Amino acid sequence: MMLRWAVCAAAAVALAGCQALSAIDSAAEPTDLYTATPKSTFDPDLPNVYWQLAVEVPVSAASLNTGRIAIQMTPTSTDYYAKAAWTDRAPLMVQTRIVDSFENTRKIVAVARESIGIRANYVLQPDLRNFEALYYYGEPPIVRVRIIAKLVRMPDRQIIGVASFERCVRARADKIPKVVEAFDQALGGVIKQLVSWTLRAPPPRPPSESAPYEIERYRNPSNTVVDTQNCPKGNDASMVPYVEE
């Protein structure tokens, strides 16, 4: 009887060890890492501005606040690619690419992440509303990127402009590297318009801290923009272009 118990106990320990080893092996499986690129080409008529800008980390839903690459099989569900991830949490990666793109314009005195703590004349507050690959419009998937941004005048923290930018691009194939190319193109289109809007919204000279707030000067209705291109309307996705080759 004792021998039978000993055999059973040894078998249980061996099974537990196999399960633990399997979990370790699964955790050690390599993950392919991907990133997006900043914009480097802009309209030549962008104004030179002499103020400093701080860019906050984009706000996002919990489903996007991760390093995993989000996909949607239905409009009401979110999943992620296996064994593939961004090099950082999506909001942090997007913030970095926004800052890089502003620097690439060579039109602004200084731009930095909000965490750096520069004495900013304006703060850009992005809201990452969409950053996923949509499979419910068929394969290969459509990547949708949408950012809603507020431009805030400092130090009185007055919102002087609100803008929404959205781009949709269909991947060339249902393979992760091809889908990442669609993410890169859609995000690049959004960032290009976001940068251009931000540089044009305020006056080129920094606001005076001692001057009274002038609503006619700083809160211009033309600074409210809704810019969406090539995104599905209802069940119709025929207008969505494929990734440029």
MILUMBA-242315 format. One record per residue: residue number from 1; residue in one letter; x negated, y, z negated of N, C-alpha, C in turn. Coordinates in steps of 0.05 Angstrom, whole numbers, always signed. Example, Ala and Ser with C-alpha at 12.3 -4.5 7.8 and 13.67 -1.06 7.14 Angstrom:
% MILUMBA-242315
1, A, -264, -114, -156, -246, -90, -156, -264, -66, -156;
2, S, -257, -45, -142, -273, -21, -143, -258, +1, -157;
***
This chain:
% MILUMBA-242315
1, M, -17, -24, +0, +0, +0, +0, -17, +25, +0;
2, M, -38, +25, -18, -56, +48, -19, -71, +51, +7;
3, L, -79, +29, +20, -93, +31, +45, -75, +43, +67;
4, R, -49, +36, +66, -30, +48, +86, -28, +78, +82;
5, W, -26, +87, +57, -24, +115, +52, -50, +130, +61;
6, A, -73, +117, +56, -98, +129, +64, -100, +132, +94;
7, V, -90, +112, +109, -91, +113, +138, -72, +135, +148;
8, C, -48, +137, +136, -29, +158, +144, -40, +186, +138;
9, A, -53, +189, +115, -65, +215, +109, -87, +223, +128;
10, A, -103, +204, +135, -125, +209, +154, -114, +217, +181;
11, A, -92, +203, +189, -80, +210, +215, -68, +238, +215;
12, A, -56, +245, +192, -44, +272, +190, -66, +293, +192;
13, V, -88, +289, +178, -110, +308, +179, -121, +311, +207;
14, A, -124, +288, +221, -134, +288, +248, -116, +304, +267;
15, L, -89, +299, +263, -70, +313, +280, -70, +343, +275;
16, A, -72, +351, +250, -74, +379, +243, -99, +392, +255;
17, G, -121, +377, +254, -146, +386, +265, -144, +390, +295;
18, C, -130, +372, +309, -126, +374, +338, -109, +398, +345;
19, Q, -88, +403, +328, -71, +426, +333, -86, +452, +329;
20, A, -103, +453, +308, -118, +477, +303, -138, +482, +326;
21, L, -151, +460, +335, -170, +463, +357, -157, +472, +382;
22, S, -132, +462, +387, -117, +470, +410, -111, +500, +409;
23, A, -103, +509, +385, -97, +538, +382, -122, +555, +387;
24, I, -145, +546, +377, -169, +561, +381, -177, +562, +410;
25, D, -174, +539, +424, -180, +538, +452, -162, +557, +468;
26, S, -136, +558, +460, -117, +575, +473, -124, +604, +469;
27, A, -133, +611, +444, -140, +639, +438, -165, +647, +453;
28, A, -182, +627, +458, -208, +633, +471, -206, +634, +501;
29, E, -183, +628, +513, -180, +628, +542, -185, +657, +552;
30, P, -201, +659, +573, -208, +686, +583, -184, +701, +594;
31, T, -185, +728, +589, -164, +746, +599, -177, +765, +619;
32, D, -165, +767, +643, -174, +785, +663, -165, +814, +655;
33, L, -185, +832, +655, -179, +860, +647, -178, +878, +671;
34, Y, -159, +897, +671, -155, +915, +693, -152, +943, +682;
35, T, -157, +963, +699, -154, +991, +692, -143, +1006, +716;
36, A, -136, +1031, +711, -127, +1049, +732, -149, +1070, +737;
37, T, -147, +1083, +761, -167, +1102, +768, -156, +1131, +766;
38, P, -172, +1151, +761, -163, +1179, +760, -160, +1189, +789;
39, K, -145, +1211, +791, -142, +1225, +817, -166, +1243, +821;
40, S, -175, +1245, +846, -198, +1261, +852, -193, +1280, +875;
41, T, -170, +1278, +888, -163, +1296, +910, -137, +1311, +904;
42, F, -138, +1337, +907, -116, +1354, +900, -112, +1375, +922;
43, D, -89, +1389, +921, -84, +1410, +940, -105, +1432, +937;
44, P, -116, +1442, +958, -137, +1462, +956, -127, +1489, +944;
45, D, -101, +1494, +944, -91, +1519, +934, -84, +1519, +904;
46, L, -94, +1498, +890, -90, +1498, +861, -103, +1523, +848;
47, P, -90, +1536, +829, -102, +1560, +817, -124, +1553, +798;
48, N, -143, +1571, +796, -163, +1570, +774, -150, +1581, +749;
49, V, -152, +1566, +727, -141, +1576, +702, -163, +1579, +681;
50, Y, -158, +1597, +662, -179, +1605, +643, -171, +1598, +615;
51, W, -153, +1579, +612, -145, +1570, +586, -153, +1542, +581;
52, Q, -151, +1533, +556, -158, +1506, +548, -133, +1489, +543;
53, L, -135, +1464, +550, -113, +1445, +548, -120, +1421, +532;
54, A, -102, +1414, +514, -104, +1388, +499, -82, +1369, +509;
55, V, -89, +1345, +514, -71, +1324, +524, -66, +1304, +502;
56, E, -41, +1302, +493, -34, +1283, +473, -32, +1255, +484;
57, V, -33, +1235, +467, -28, +1207, +475, +1, +1205, +483;
58, P, +7, +1194, +506, +35, +1192, +514, +52, +1176, +494;
59, V, +75, +1186, +488, +95, +1171, +473, +106, +1149, +491;
60, S, +112, +1126, +480, +124, +1104, +496, +140, +1086, +478;
61, A, +157, +1070, +491, +171, +1049, +477, +151, +1028, +467;
62, A, +159, +1013, +447, +141, +992, +436, +133, +972, +457;
63, S, +151, +966, +476, +145, +946, +497, +123, +955, +516;
64, L, +118, +982, +517, +96, +992, +534, +72, +999, +518;
65, N, +74, +1002, +492, +52, +1010, +475, +34, +986, +468;
66, T, +23, +974, +489, +7, +950, +486, -13, +949, +509;
67, G, -32, +931, +506, -52, +927, +527, -42, +907, +548;
68, R, -20, +895, +543, -10, +875, +562, +5, +888, +585;
69, I, +5, +875, +608, +17, +887, +633, +46, +879, +634;
70, A, +64, +898, +632, +92, +893, +629, +105, +887, +656;
71, I, +124, +868, +655, +141, +861, +678, +169, +859, +669;
72, Q, +188, +862, +687, +216, +859, +682, +229, +840, +702;
73, M, +239, +818, +692, +253, +799, +710, +282, +807, +714;
74, T, +293, +822, +694, +320, +833, +696, +318, +862, +685;
75, P, +339, +878, +690, +338, +906, +680, +338, +908, +650;
76, T, +346, +886, +636, +348, +888, +607, +328, +870, +592;
77, S, +307, +861, +606, +287, +844, +593, +259, +854, +599;
78, T, +241, +848, +581, +212, +855, +586, +195, +831, +579;
79, D, +177, +825, +596, +157, +803, +592, +130, +814, +600;
80, Y, +110, +796, +599, +83, +804, +605, +69, +783, +621;
81, Y, +50, +791, +638, +33, +772, +652, +16, +757, +632;
82, A, +12, +731, +637, -6, +715, +620, -35, +718, +630;
83, K, -53, +718, +611, -82, +719, +617, -90, +744, +633;
84, A, -76, +766, +629, -83, +791, +643, -75, +814, +625;
85, A, -92, +835, +624, -86, +858, +607, -100, +882, +617;
86, W, -91, +906, +607, -105, +931, +612, -130, +932, +594;
87, T, -148, +949, +601, -172, +952, +584, -167, +966, +558;
88, D, -143, +978, +556, -135, +992, +531, -105, +991, +530;
89, R, -93, +1000, +508, -64, +1003, +507, -56, +1022, +529;
90, A, -34, +1015, +542, -25, +1031, +565, -24, +1061, +560;
91, P, -12, +1071, +538, -12, +1100, +534, -40, +1112, +532;
92, L, -59, +1098, +519, -86, +1109, +517, -100, +1109, +544;
93, M, -95, +1088, +560, -107, +1087, +587, -96, +1110, +604;
94, V, -70, +1115, +602, -58, +1136, +618, -68, +1164, +609;
95, Q, -71, +1168, +583, -82, +1193, +572, -109, +1198, +583;
96, T, -126, +1177, +583, -154, +1180, +594, -153, +1188, +623;
97, R, -136, +1175, +639, -135, +1181, +667, -124, +1210, +673;
98, I, -106, +1219, +656, -96, +1246, +659, -119, +1266, +654;
99, V, -134, +1262, +632, -156, +1280, +626, -177, +1279, +648;
100, D, -184, +1255, +657, -204, +1253, +679, -195, +1268, +704;
101, S, -169, +1266, +710, -158, +1279, +734, -159, +1309, +732;
102, F, -153, +1320, +708, -155, +1349, +704, -184, +1358, +708;
103, E, -203, +1343, +697, -231, +1349, +701, -239, +1348, +730;
104, N, -228, +1330, +745, -235, +1327, +773, -226, +1350, +790;
105, T, -206, +1365, +781, -197, +1389, +796, -218, +1411, +797;
106, R, -234, +1413, +775, -253, +1434, +771, -239, +1462, +772;
107, K, -215, +1462, +763, -199, +1487, +763, -193, +1497, +735;
108, I, -201, +1482, +714, -193, +1489, +687, -218, +1492, +670;
109, V, -217, +1511, +651, -240, +1517, +634, -247, +1493, +617;
110, A, -227, +1482, +604, -233, +1459, +586, -207, +1442, +583;
111, V, -210, +1416, +582, -188, +1398, +577, -200, +1374, +561;
112, A, -184, +1365, +542, -193, +1343, +525, -170, +1329, +512;
113, R, -175, +1305, +502, -155, +1291, +486, -148, +1308, +462;
114, E, -123, +1307, +454, -114, +1323, +431, -129, +1315, +405;
115, S, -138, +1290, +403, -152, +1281, +379, -180, +1295, +376;
116, I, -191, +1306, +398, -217, +1319, +397, -215, +1344, +380;
117, G, -192, +1357, +380, -188, +1381, +363, -198, +1407, +374;
118, I, -198, +1410, +401, -206, +1435, +413, -185, +1457, +407;
119, R, -194, +1482, +408, -175, +1504, +403, -160, +1509, +429;
120, A, -138, +1494, +432, -123, +1494, +457, -104, +1517, +459;
121, N, -102, +1528, +483, -81, +1548, +489, -54, +1535, +495;
122, Y, -56, +1511, +506, -32, +1496, +513, -37, +1466, +506;
123, V, -15, +1453, +500, -15, +1424, +494, +4, +1410, +513;
124, L, -6, +1389, +527, +11, +1373, +544, +20, +1349, +529;
125, Q, +46, +1345, +528, +58, +1323, +513, +72, +1304, +533;
126, P, +58, +1283, +542, +71, +1264, +561, +88, +1243, +546;
127, D, +108, +1234, +560, +125, +1212, +550, +125, +1191, +572;
128, L, +113, +1168, +567, +111, +1146, +587, +137, +1130, +586;
129, R, +155, +1136, +604, +181, +1123, +603, +182, +1096, +618;
130, N, +167, +1095, +640, +166, +1070, +655, +138, +1064, +664;
131, F, +130, +1039, +660, +103, +1030, +669, +104, +999, +670;
132, E, +120, +990, +690, +124, +961, +691, +128, +952, +720;
133, A, +125, +926, +725, +129, +914, +751, +157, +901, +751;
134, L, +174, +909, +770, +202, +901, +771, +205, +877, +790;
135, Y, +214, +855, +780, +218, +831, +796, +247, +827, +805;
136, Y, +266, +842, +794, +294, +838, +801, +302, +851, +827;
137, Y, +283, +863, +841, +287, +873, +868, +274, +854, +889;
138, G, +266, +830, +880, +254, +811, +897, +223, +812, +895;
139, E, +211, +793, +908, +182, +791, +908, +170, +799, +935;
140, P, +146, +810, +935, +130, +818, +912, +143, +841, +897;
141, P, +135, +845, +872, +149, +864, +854, +145, +893, +862;
142, I, +162, +910, +852, +160, +939, +854, +150, +950, +828;
143, V, +129, +966, +829, +118, +979, +805, +131, +1007, +802;
144, R, +141, +1012, +779, +154, +1038, +773, +139, +1052, +751;
145, V, +131, +1077, +756, +117, +1093, +737, +132, +1120, +734;
146, R, +139, +1127, +709, +153, +1152, +705, +142, +1165, +679;
147, I, +135, +1190, +682, +126, +1206, +659, +142, +1231, +657;
148, I, +153, +1237, +633, +166, +1262, +627, +147, +1278, +609;
149, A, +141, +1302, +617, +120, +1318, +603, +132, +1345, +594;
150, K, +122, +1353, +571, +128, +1380, +560, +102, +1395, +558;
151, L, +102, +1420, +566, +79, +1438, +563, +85, +1458, +541;
152, V, +68, +1457, +520, +73, +1473, +496, +52, +1495, +493;
153, R, +62, +1519, +490, +44, +1542, +486, +36, +1544, +456;
154, M, +11, +1547, +452, +0, +1550, +424, -6, +1579, +419;
155, P, -6, +1588, +393, -1, +1572, +369, +28, +1572, +360;
156, D, +46, +1585, +375, +73, +1587, +366, +90, +1562, +374;
157, R, +77, +1543, +389, +89, +1517, +396, +115, +1521, +411;
158, Q, +116, +1539, +430, +139, +1543, +447, +136, +1526, +472;
159, I, +158, +1511, +478, +158, +1495, +502, +163, +1513, +526;
160, I, +144, +1514, +544, +147, +1532, +567, +154, +1517, +593;
161, G, +154, +1491, +592, +162, +1476, +616, +166, +1447, +610;
162, V, +185, +1434, +625, +190, +1406, +622, +192, +1394, +651;
163, A, +179, +1372, +655, +178, +1361, +682, +180, +1330, +681;
164, S, +192, +1318, +701, +194, +1289, +703, +182, +1281, +730;
165, F, +164, +1263, +730, +151, +1253, +754, +153, +1222, +755;
166, E, +163, +1213, +778, +168, +1184, +781, +159, +1175, +809;
167, R, +145, +1152, +810, +137, +1140, +835, +141, +1110, +834;
168, C, +149, +1098, +857, +153, +1069, +859, +138, +1059, +883;
169, V, +124, +1037, +880, +108, +1025, +901, +111, +994, +899;
170, R, +115, +981, +923, +117, +952, +923, +89, +940, +928;
171, A, +82, +920, +912, +56, +906, +916, +56, +892, +942;
172, R, +32, +887, +953, +28, +873, +978, +32, +843, +975;
173, A, +29, +833, +950, +32, +804, +945, +38, +800, +916;
174, D, +50, +777, +909, +57, +772, +881, +33, +759, +867;
175, K, +11, +774, +867, -13, +766, +853, -22, +790, +836;
176, I, -32, +783, +812, -38, +805, +793, -56, +826, +804;
177, P, -78, +820, +817, -95, +842, +828, -80, +860, +848;
178, K, -61, +848, +863, -46, +864, +882, -25, +881, +868;
179, V, -14, +871, +846, +5, +886, +830, -9, +909, +816;
180, V, -33, +904, +807, -49, +925, +794, -55, +948, +814;
181, E, -59, +941, +839, -63, +962, +860, -38, +979, +862;
182, A, -15, +967, +860, +10, +982, +861, +13, +1000, +836;
183, F, +5, +990, +813, +5, +1007, +788, -13, +1031, +793;
184, D, -37, +1026, +804, -56, +1047, +808, -46, +1069, +827;
185, Q, -33, +1060, +849, -23, +1080, +868, +1, +1095, +856;
186, A, +19, +1082, +843, +42, +1095, +831, +34, +1115, +809;
187, L, +16, +1106, +792, +7, +1123, +770, -9, +1147, +782;
188, G, -25, +1142, +802, -40, +1164, +815, -22, +1185, +827;
189, G, +1, +1176, +839, +20, +1195, +850, +33, +1212, +829;
190, V, +39, +1200, +806, +51, +1214, +784, +31, +1234, +772;
191, I, +6, +1225, +767, -14, +1243, +755, -20, +1266, +772;
192, K, -22, +1262, +799, -29, +1284, +817, -8, +1306, +814;
193, Q, +18, +1299, +814, +38, +1320, +811, +39, +1332, +783;
194, L, +33, +1316, +763, +33, +1326, +735, +11, +1346, +732;
195, V, -13, +1341, +742, -35, +1360, +740, -29, +1386, +755;
196, S, -18, +1383, +779, -12, +1407, +795, +9, +1424, +781;
197, W, +30, +1412, +771, +51, +1427, +757, +40, +1441, +732;
198, T, +23, +1427, +717, +12, +1438, +692, -5, +1463, +698;
199, L, -21, +1462, +719, -39, +1484, +725, -23, +1508, +735;
200, R, +0, +1503, +747, +15, +1525, +759, +36, +1537, +740;
201, A, +44, +1522, +719, +66, +1531, +702, +59, +1557, +686;
202, P, +37, +1558, +672, +31, +1583, +657, +16, +1603, +674;
203, P, +13, +1628, +664, -4, +1647, +677, -33, +1637, +676;
204, P, -50, +1646, +695, -78, +1636, +695, -95, +1645, +671;
205, R, -88, +1667, +659, -103, +1677, +636, -91, +1667, +610;
206, P, -107, +1661, +590, -96, +1651, +565, -78, +1671, +552;
207, P, -57, +1662, +538, -40, +1681, +524, -54, +1694, +500;
208, S, -46, +1718, +494, -58, +1732, +471, -43, +1724, +446;
209, E, -57, +1717, +425, -44, +1709, +400, -31, +1733, +387;
210, S, -40, +1757, +392, -29, +1781, +379, -5, +1792, +394;
211, A, -2, +1784, +419, +20, +1794, +435, +47, +1781, +428;
212, P, +69, +1795, +429, +95, +1782, +423, +102, +1762, +445;
213, Y, +118, +1743, +437, +127, +1722, +456, +145, +1734, +477;
214, E, +139, +1730, +502, +155, +1741, +524, +169, +1718, +538;
215, I, +194, +1715, +533, +209, +1692, +544, +209, +1693, +574;
216, E, +211, +1717, +586, +211, +1719, +615, +185, +1710, +628;
217, R, +163, +1713, +613, +137, +1706, +623, +131, +1677, +620;
218, Y, +139, +1666, +597, +130, +1639, +590, +151, +1617, +592;
219, R, +176, +1624, +591, +196, +1603, +595, +211, +1609, +621;
220, N, +199, +1600, +642, +209, +1605, +669, +226, +1581, +678;
221, P, +251, +1585, +686, +267, +1562, +695, +254, +1545, +717;
222, S, +237, +1557, +733, +224, +1542, +754, +204, +1522, +743;
223, N, +197, +1524, +717, +179, +1505, +705, +193, +1479, +697;
224, T, +220, +1477, +702, +234, +1452, +698, +236, +1437, +724;
225, V, +224, +1414, +725, +221, +1399, +750, +229, +1370, +746;
226, V, +244, +1359, +766, +250, +1331, +768, +240, +1321, +795;
227, D, +219, +1306, +795, +206, +1297, +820, +205, +1267, +821;
228, T, +222, +1255, +837, +222, +1226, +840, +220, +1219, +870;
229, Q, +203, +1199, +876, +199, +1191, +904, +199, +1161, +907;
230, N, +213, +1152, +927, +212, +1124, +936, +221, +1103, +916;
231, C, +239, +1111, +898, +248, +1092, +878, +276, +1081, +885;
232, P, +282, +1056, +877, +308, +1044, +885, +331, +1061, +875;
233, K, +353, +1059, +891, +378, +1072, +883, +399, +1051, +882;
234, G, +407, +1045, +857, +426, +1023, +853, +412, +996, +860;
235, N, +424, +981, +878, +412, +956, +887, +396, +959, +913;
236, D, +394, +983, +923, +380, +988, +948, +351, +996, +942;
237, A, +332, +979, +951, +303, +984, +947, +289, +986, +974;
238, S, +305, +991, +995, +293, +992, +1022, +274, +1015, +1026;
239, M, +276, +1036, +1010, +259, +1060, +1014, +232, +1057, +1000;
240, V, +228, +1036, +985, +203, +1033, +969, +181, +1024, +988;
241, P, +159, +1040, +990, +137, +1032, +1008, +119, +1012, +995;
242, Y, +105, +997, +1012, +84, +979, +1003, +59, +995, +996;
243, V, +41, +983, +981, +16, +995, +974, +1, +1003, +1000;
244, E, -11, +1027, +1000, -26, +1035, +1023, -52, +1018, +1025;
245, E, -59, +1010, +1049, -83, +994, +1053, -106, +1011, +1062;
***
